């Protein structure tokens, strides 16, 4: 089992930047593919960005060229660098870990609020 703790959320003006971090513990980090999801009020949770054990990434179209996901296996941490933030990026952001051999084995962090507003 793995525990995930997100940090780095907050209030930022449109056009600003934030970097979210997700620290993992309790298991071998490198057996998990990692992802960032978000959920805005009244909307379904959606995948924002994902990174495999090998470093392959993918993004939802609305954040391409603005967000960058990365992982530091030595620190058991995954990051989401968010630039050029827009009000529509406002949501609770959740870290997700999925066992690479069986995606039914998945874990979630508690979430961190990101608010983009002037």
N, C-alpha and C positions, 0 to 999 in steps of 0.2 A: 504494500500500500504506500501511496505517496501523499504527502501534505504539500499544499501550494499556498503561498502567501504573496498577494499582490501589494504593490506600493507604487506611489508616484502620481496618483490622480490628483485632481484639484480643479480650480477655476482658472481659465485662461481666456484671453481676448481672441477674437477671430484673427486668424493669421499667425497666431502664436504656436509654440511647440511645447510638448510634454514627452517625457520618457517614462513608460511604465516598466516595472520590473516584477518578475514572478520568481520567487525563490522556492525551490523544491527540496524536500527532505524525506527521509524514510525509505527510500528505495534507490535503485541504480538509475540515475538520471538518463543515461544514454540508451535505455531500452524504450524510451517514450518519444513519440512524436508529439510536438507541442503546438498549441494554438491559442490565439486570443479571440474571444467572442465579445459581443456587446449586446446590450438590451436597453432600448429606449422605452420610456413610458408608453404603454399601450401597444407595443410592438413585440414581435417574436425575437428571440435571441438569434443572432446571426454570426456566422464565422467572418472575422475580419481578416485574419492572416494566420498562416500555419507554416511550420518548419519541421521537416523530417529529421530523423537521427543523423542523416547524412548531410543536412544543411539545405536541402531543396525547399524552396519557398513558394507559396502562392497567396494571392490576395483577392479580396472582393474588389470588383471594378471601381467602386466609389472611393477607394483609398489608394489605388495604385499611383505610384509616383509621389505620394505624400507620406505614406507610412512604411516603415522598414522593421521587419521582424528579424531577430538574431538570437543566438544562444551561445552561452559560454559554459561548456561542459565541465570545465575545471571548477566553476563556481556554482554549478547546478542551478543556473539562472537563465531565464528567457526574457528578452526585452522587446518592447514595442516603441520605437521612436516615431512620434507623430508630429509632423510638420504641417504648416499651412492649415491649421485646424479651422473647421467651419462649425457654425451652430448646429448643423445636422449631425455632427460627430458626438454631440452630447448623449451620454449613455452611461450605464454601469458596465465596466469592462471586466471580463472574467478570463482567468487563465485556465487552460485545459491541458491535461496530459492523457495521452492514449497509448496503451501498450502496443508496440509496433506489430506484434504477431496476432493481436486480437483486439480490434477497436471497441469491442463490447466492454473491455476493461478500461474504464475512464474515470478521471478524477477532476474535481473543480475546486478553484479557489473561492474565496468569499466575495470577491468583487471589489472594484475600486471605482469611485464616481469620477467621471470626467465631465466638466461643464464648460462649454464654450459660449461666452456671452460678453457683450460690451457693457 
